[in-house]
């Protein structure tokens, strides 16, 4: 089975996009991601738990190169 292509993840859900935006700006972990996403999502109305968003990353973790 070939690894998923970036296009396979599009369109991104708003909460997933917000997590990526937050992580692009600075390195954060757990609670820091949650706080920053909550701050930014108040204006957009996006709602999802951090676990929902990270579930996508966990389900495709085997396709991510080590250290990325």
CORWO-V358908 format. One record per backbone hydrogen bond with DSSP energy under -0.5 kcal/mol. CO is the residue of the C=O (numbers start at 1). NH is the residue of the N-H. E is the energy in kcal/mol with one decimal. If there is no record, write none. Layout:
co: <CO;CO>
nh: <NH;NH>
e: <E;E>
//
This chain:
co: <5;6;7;13;14;15;16;17;18;19;20;21;22;26;29;30;31;32;33;34;35;36;37;38;40;40;41;41;49;50;51;52;53;53;54;55;56;57;58;60;61;65>
nh: <8;9;10;17;18;19;20;21;22;23;24;25;26;28;32;34;35;36;37;38;39;40;41;42;43;44;45;46;53;54;55;56;56;57;58;59;60;60;61;63;64;68>
e: <-1.8;-1.7;-1.5;-2.5;-2.3;-2.0;-2.1;-2.5;-2.6;-2.5;-1.8;-1.4;-1.5;-0.6;-2.2;-2.3;-2.8;-2.1;-2.8;-2.4;-2.1;-2.1;-3.0;-1.2;-0.7;-0.6;-2.8;-0.5;-1.9;-2.9;-1.5;-0.7;-1.0;-0.8;-2.6;-2.1;-0.9;-0.6;-1.0;-1.9;-1.8;-1.8>
//
